[in-house]
Amino acid sequence: MTTKVEVYPASKELGGYWVCACIHMGSYYKHMDKNRVHCVDKEAVSIAVWDALNHKVCPECGHVFSEHSWDGIDTHWRSAHENIISYEDAWKLISKDKYVEVMMATE
C-alpha cells in the first residue's frame, strides 16, 4: 500500500499544523482526515510525518500504528471497521497488500 503525507496549517485559533496520512487509491490519494494529527511545532510535524511514512497505516481510516508491524490491527479493526468487512476477511487482503484494490473493485 502506497502512502503519502500532507502537512497543512491549522486554523489561526488552533495554531500549528495538521499532518494527514493519505492512501493511494488507484488514480488519487484518499485523505484520512479522521486520523490527522495536530502538531504545535515543526519538530512534532517531522515526527508525525516520519511515523506515517515508516509505520503501517490502516487502509480503511489511516490510523498509524506505533510499531513497524501490524500489532494491534485485530483490536483496531474489530472496534472500528467490523461493520464494513470482518477482520478475518480484511486481514486476508491486508496481509497480501490487496485491501485497497479489492475494496475499490467492489464499490
N, C-alpha and C positions, 0 to 999 in steps of 0.2 A: 504494500500500500504506500503510495507516494503522498507525502505531506509537505506543506509549506506553512510558514508562519507569517502573519500580518501584524504589524505594530502600528497603532494609530493613537492620536491624542485623546485623552478622556475629556470630559466637559471641564470648563473653567472652574466650576464649583468643586468638582472632584479632584482635579489636577492629575498629573502623571500621565500614564499611558495604559492602553489596553493591548494585551497580547492574545491573539486568536489563532488557534490551530485550524488549518484548512486541509481537507482531504480531497485528493484528486478523484473526480467523478466522470472520467471519460473526456469530455470537451471543456470541463470547467472545474474549479475548486469549490467545494461546499464549505462555507464558513460555519464554524462550530461556535456560534456566539453564546450559547448557553454555558459553555465552559471557558469563556475567555477569562483571562487573569488580569487583575488590576495591579499595576506596578507604579510605585511612587517615584522611582528614580531609574536612571539608566542602568545601574548595576542590577536591579531587580528585573529589568527588561531582558538583559543579556542572559540571566539565569533562566527565566521563563522560556525564552527562545531556545536556549540550549536543551532544556528538558523536553520541549515539544518536538524538536528535531531528532533527539537521540534516545527517546523512550518510546514505548509502544503507546499508540493512541487508539481509543475506541473508535471503530469505524462508523458507529451509529451517532455518537454525540460529541466526540472529540475529547473525552476525558483523557488526560495524560497520566499514565501510570507512573509510579515513583521509582520503579526499577527498570532495568533493561529487558525485562521479560513480561509475560502476561500474568504474573502473580496477581491474584485478586480479581481477575476478569469474571470468574464464575459468580462471585458475590455481586459485583457491579452489574453484570448483565441481568441477573435474576431480579435485582431490585429496580432496575431502570428500563429494561428493554424486553422483558419476557412477553409483554403484550404484542410485540412486533414479530418475534420468532423465538422459539425455545432456545435456551442456552446450548443444549446438545446439538441442535441443528446449526446454530450460529457458529459454534466452535469448529464444527467440521469445515465451514467455509473460511473462518478467520485464520485457522491454523495453516490453511493452504493458500492464504492471501487471495481468496476468491470472493469474499463477502461483498465488496462493493460491486464487482462485476455482476454477480448473480442477482443481487437486490435491485440493481438498475434494470436488469432484463425483465424483472417481474413487475415493475411499476407500470 
